[in-house]
Amino acid sequence: MANPTIIRLQDGNVMPQLGLGVWKASNEEVIAAIHKALEVGYRSIDTATAYQNEEGVGKALKEASVAREELFITTKLWNDDQKRPREALQESLKKLQLDYLDLYLMHWPVPAIDHYVDAWKGMIALQKEGLVKSIGVCNFQIHHLQRLIDETGVTPVINQIELHPLMQQRQLHAWNATHKIQTESWSPLAQGGEGVFDQKVIRELADKYGKTPAQIVIRWHLDCGLVVIPKSVTPSRIAENFAVWDFRLDKDELGEIAKLDQGKRLGPDPDQFGG
């Protein structure tokens, strides 16, 4: 089996292309999930203040036998904390039992309160102090990103967005790439359903490669150059989602999956959410 892929970010730091998402997992669930994930080979864990499970993540990491420098830990600045990024980060680090973060993301732009540029300036300062290695954003549209760049001169290394075969966001993905922003997919399996796994092309490819529909979709993300963080607390699924390094989809197969795009958003509209 090939080794898991590592992505180099525009700031020179590196991160695993495939990680474990822990949205909706309780503190108890997340401890067991992370233990299993690390055993299988994951080294990237993606949490957030809003998930209310940073304590569980911290406990699991403390119990783990994997060295800190081998791990890539992400958490996120919540909307209510945009005016206090330093305090919010310190609270997250305490819960996570960490001295620094590998990646700190602003969770939503929340244009209604129009504080995301100042929040970004605060995150830049935290990076300069060494409390976070890399900084990025989630759910930012092109106009949000352009404003950050224009007003601060600092480009996010990551834009984590809703992205799956039914919502491929090609224009935003391309814009990110042009500006050396790595696109990262949340809800990469369309929350485990919504018709993605029932699509004929997904099932045919699963049969061809002897894989599950979920593995085909994860491989699609990887072969499209996306960072992907499928969420699961089920041990068998955690292992299954990582067993995707022994095959690749070819150009024609990627093209067939591209035809599934419906522009179908499952999560909130970033221009409307929050406030």
N, C-alpha and C positions, 0 to 999 in steps of 0.2 A: 504494500500500500504506500502511495506517495505521502510525503510529509505535508502537514497542514500549511497552507499558504500564509505568508506574512506580507502585509501591505506597508509600504513606506509612505508616510504622510509628508505634506509639503514643508513641515518644520523640521524634518529629518528624523523624527521619532518613528517607530514601527509598531504595528499592532496586528494581531491575528485577524485573518479575513473572516473567520467564523467564531462566534462567541455564544455564550448562554445568556438569554434574556430572562428576567425574573419578574416581569410585570404580573400583578395579581397573585403572586405567591406570598403566603404568610411567612413570618419569621421562622416558624418551625419547618415549613415545607422547603424554604430556601436553603436551610442548613443541609438537609439530606440531598437536595438537588445539586448543590455545589460540590459536595463530597463525591457524588457520582460523576459529575462533569469532569472534575480534576482527575479522577481515576481513569476515565475514558481518554482524556487527552486535551480537553479544553484548557485554555489559559486566559481567556477573556471573559469577564463577567460584567454585564450591563444592568445597573440598577438606577434608582432615582429617589430623591426625597419624597416625591408624591407616591411612590410604591409602598412606603411605610415598612420596608423590610431591610433597611440598611444595617440594623442591629444584627439580624440573622446572617446577612452577608459577612459582616465583620467577625461574628463568632465562627462561621465556617472557615474563613480565611485563617483565623488564629489557630484553629485546630488542624489545618492542612499541613502536610509535609512538604509542600511545594514552596520554593524560595520566593520571596517577594519580588525579586527582580525578574522572575519568570512570568509573573502575572501582569495582566493589563486590566485595571479596574476603572470603570466608568460610573459616574453618577451625574445627576442633573440638578440645575438651579431651577426651583419651582417659581411659578408666576408671582406668588405673593412675596417672594424674596428678591425680586429684581432690584429693589432699592437697598438691599443689604447682602450683596454677594459674599463679602468676606465672612460675616457672621454665619451665613448659611453654609458656606464651605467648611468652616471650623466645626459646625455641628455635625455635618456629614462625616468628616474625618474622625471625629470622636466616636460616632456610632460604628463606623467601619473599622475602627482601631488601626488606622493608617496614619502615616506621617505625610503622605502626599498622594495625589491622584494621578493616574496616567492620563485620564481624559475627563474634562469637566464640560458639560454641555448645557446651554440655555434651553430649557424644555420647550418653550413656545415664545413667539415674538410678542403676543398680546398687544397688537397695535392700538387697542382701545385705550390703554393707559400710556402708551407711547413712551416706555422707559427702557426699551431694549438696547438702545445705543449706549446709554449711561451704564446699564448693567454689563454690557460688553466691555466698556472701558474698565470697569471694576475687575472683570475676569482677566483682562490683559495684565493688570497690576498683579494679580494673584499668580499668574504664570511667571512674571518677571521675578517674583519672590521665591519661586521654586516650589510653591505649594501644589501646583498642578503642572504636569509636563506639557500637555497639549490642551487647547481650548477649541470648542466648536459649538454648533447649534443643532437644534431639532426643529423640524416643521417650518423652516424659513422658506418663503417664496423668493423669487428672483429680486423683487423690489426691496424686500427686507435685507437680503444679502448685500445688494448694491449700496444701500444706505450705510450699513456697517462699514463696508470697505471705504466708501467716500468720506465718512466722518471720522474714521479712526486710522485708516491705512493698514489695518490688520485684518487679514482674511481668515475666516474659520477654516480649520483643517478638515472638519467633518460637517456634513449636513445630514442628520439622521431624519428620514422622512418615511411616511407610509409608502411602501412599494411592494408590489406582488404582481403576479401575472395579470390580474384584472385591473390593476392601477399602476401602470409602469412609469408614469411621470417622465417620459423621454426628454421633453424639452428642458425640464429642471435638471435631470441627470446630465444632459449634454452641457448645460450652462455651468454646472458645478465642475465638470471635467475641464472645461475651457479655463476656469479660474483656479485649477489645481485643488479643488475642494473634493475630498473623497465622499461619495454618496454611500450612506449606510441605510439598510432597509429595516424598518420596524413593521411588525405584523407581516413577516415575509411569506407566511403560509396562508394569508388572508384569514387569520384566526382559526385555522384548521378546517375550514369548510368553505361556505359561500360559493360552492360549486367548483372550486379550483381543482380539487382532487378527482372530480367526476368528468373533467374535460377529456375528450377522446385522445388528444395528443399526449396528455400527461400519462394516461393509463397505458397507451401504446409504448411510450418510452420506458415506463416502469417495467413492462413485460420484456422489452428488448434487453434492458440492462440488468434485469433481475433485482430491481430496487423497488422501494415503495414510492407512491406518488409524492410523499413529503420529501424524500431524498432527491427525486427529480427536480422538484421546485427549488430546493436549496442549492442543488448543483447549477440550476439556471442562474440564480443570483451570483454565484461564484464565477461562472463563466461570462457573465455580463460585467465583471469587474467590481461588483458591489460587496461591501462588508455586510454581513448578515448575522442576525442575533435571534434565531428561533427560540421561543420560550417553551419550556416544559418542566414539570416537576415529577414526571413519570420516568423512573429509571430506564425502562426499555426504550422509551422515545428519546431520552437524552442521548443514549448510545446510538440509536438509529440515526438521529439527526447529524451525528458526527462522522458516520461511516459513509462518507461521500468523496473520499480522496482516491478511489481506485477506478474512476471513470470520468469522462468528460463528454459534454454534448457538443456535437459539431455545428457548423455555421447554419446548415439547413434546419437542424432541430431547434436551434435558438430562434430562427426565423419563424418556425411554426408556432412556438410559444408566444412570440411577439404578437401574433394575430389575435391572441386572447384578450388583449387590452381593451377595456371598456371605459376607462377613466372612472372606475367605480370606487369612490372613496368610502371606506368603512368607518374611519375616524372623523374627528371634527375638521372643519375648514379653518386653516391657520389664520385667515384674515378676519374670522369671526370669533374664534375661541378665546375665552378668558375675559378679563376686564371686570 
